[in-house]
Amino acid sequence: MIDAIHSQEIPGAVLLVWHNGHVIYRKAFGYRSLEPRREAMTVDTIFDLASLTKVTATSTAIMQLVERGKIRVNEPVAKYLPEFAANGKEDISIRDLLTHFSGLPPDLDLDKGAQESRGKDAAYQMACAEKPIFPPGSQFLYSDVNFIVLGALVEKVSGQSLQEYSEKNIFRPLHMAHTQFLPPASWLPKIAPTQFDEQNRMLRGIVHDPTARRMGGVGGHAGVFSTADDLSKFALALLQGSSILSPLMVEKMTTPEQPPTSDVLRGFGWDIDSPFSSNRGNLLPVGSFGHTGFTGTSLWIDPTTQTFIVLLTNAVHPRGKGSAIALRTKVATAVASALDLTISETEQLRWKSITGYNEAETAARHVSARNGSVQTGIDVLETHGFDLLRSSEGKPSEGKRRVGVLTNQNGVDAQGRRTIDVLAQAPGVSLQAIFSPEHGVTGTLDTTAVGDTTDSATGVPVYGVYGATDAARRPSLEILKSLDAVVIDIQDAGVHFYTYETTLGYFLEAAAKAGIEIIVLDRPNPITGSFVQGPIADPGRESFVNYDRLPVRHGMTIGEVAKMFNAEHNINAHLEVVPMEGWMRGDWFDSTGLSWINPSPNLRTLTEATLYPGVGLIEYTNVSVGRGTDTPFEVIGAPWVKAREFASYMNARNISGVRFVPINFTPTASNYANQRCEGINLVLTDRNALDSPELGIELASALQKLYPQQFELRRMIELLLNQSVYDAIAKGEDPRRIAEGWRDALEQFQQVRQKYLIYK
């Protein structure tokens, strides 16, 4: 602190640290004022909080209105402020404003109509006239305009000024006696001045932010003055509970609420992990939260270690050349180190279970690749001498165990030997039956006619469990009763409408009825186990492309899915999962060291598997998704599509992780076989940034908007399986708004999913 004062980074500061129920440090440093005269800093100095206003007043007010049922964060702002819809803002939601994903510019342009822009109403009009720089929800851009609008929203819904509302509902209930907008003249001796204004007058008790100043000193983005002691009362209210917000609302506003694929983590108003998180330091865990103010103020709160740090400076004093950014980092790191603030595994898992977020898992998302060496379930089974197969419920069995296997071309070990052959030669095992899922045991059939055959190498009968009827897709109970166990070794695609998952569920059901064991040999989710995305199927829509109410992209391995199905459906089959060794949740398939084998005829590359959760959603409609081309699921088109128009529209949507190139192609199979199609080639630019199910909604929405007479949306529901999402597409709602609508259900699913994850 002293070094920062001597180097003229700050004139002075007040630091307050609270930990485990006590204020453990509270001290003033340096000077409150340097010009026009020197004044020593005192612990009761009142500071211009600048952007801390966003969280102490505006975000808190918004969450109170949410809790009282007055507003909903996923609703468009224009529902409450109709004038805000101008210039393409009709789909910007309250969530977008709170997380800084609205696409609005950083601040109002005060050079435009300088005289006309004075006053609160003029600022609101300017904000409502702004045009997004990029589509809402597509990119993080910290913006004061967001909170100017949120301030207006508080006033409109509550019927009170933001100043009155904050005083009545936040500051007074928390006994923050020295916190308010527009501080009275009696406070001036205790207020830390900021800097000289345009008329060379020192700002003291007058808000530093020029926009808030023109608004009369009260803005949703700036204007509150407070002390370190008062901010400690506010922080305690969030940590320990108070009348101003329920624990559920505090949790909601302080855990990640930004678009899931973003590198930036933002709560509702609060910063969690972003370029603005300097005051988190280097040691406090992600899971803590805070905010900063331009004048040099900061607050950081860590619920896990029960700690908060209030650092208040007037770094802009006297001439706007100071900075508290480096100091914030140093102070937070020093506090965490001195108190040995480390997050336990138990607490990390607790926070993960609440939010569906994990620091290590999120970091894994952003590692493009690693040179891993993964052993799949069959390799692990071999390494352990087939012990699971040679015993029953942990006890050695007499004679050879009669075993069946559900597998296909992906069922191979590290040496390239078929799982079928490995089991046929395994000691203590008698391979009695082979079951083949969709596409047959060799994975080359693209038909419902998957019949019974005999495996030429082993002479073991092969029973098809895929056909045109439900009965043809289920294993024979008579055959299962002749076995002791069924081994399952199939490669899933990580998508709920991939039929191998339903086949897995059917085998669990049948095994429970037959009283035999299911042993799942686990394999990687090729598109990682760290992304959970897309809408969840409605109840009552169970089918062969939807065994359970999973999101489109569930982020689980086939073994984890088996555990979930068995428990959540109360099947209670005797299930064993042989886990992989060396697999990490963030691993894409190309990080495993395993050979790529097409899991089905039209999933030929990892790129196609990555795009499949999105492009696959529209393959039942009347467009070609590239079946019958060399690049299925990488091209989309139809004879009635205009390639350049479609590509231009999609690129303008600024969808993270993918670009679109106009293309002509002629498929040889499926929709528009042997017909020339115009369309788009999807170019994957950042697989970690792509929300592929949301991409599917974007594609359907674009086709519906551009080609309403030709595009037939109706069959999309068969794979989408979510009526509200389907209806929203049909109504022309913005895809990002549609995606916001499934967030709550997705968070609930993640809490259930957590129970069945093998690879923590």
Beta strands, then each sheet from edge to edge (+ up, - down):
strand 1: 12-19
strand 2: 22-33
strand 3: 39-40
strand 4: 47-48
strand 5: 180-181
strand 6: 224-226
strand 7: 265-266
strand 8: 271-273
strand 9: 289-293
strand 10: 297-302
strand 11: 307-313
strand 12: 391-392
strand 13: 395-396
strand 14: 401-407
strand 15: 429-436
strand 16: 453-454
strand 17: 461-464
strand 18: 485-489
strand 19: 517-521
strand 20: 533-536
strand 21: 551-553
strand 22: 574-578
strand 23: 635-638
strand 24: 658-665
strand 25: 677-684
sheet 1: 3+ 2- 1+ 11- 10+ 9-
sheet 2: 4+ 6- 5+
sheet 3: 7+ 8-
sheet 4: 12+ 13-
sheet 5: 16+ 17- 15- 14- 18- 19- 22-
sheet 6: 20+ 21-
sheet 7: 23+ 25- 24+
end
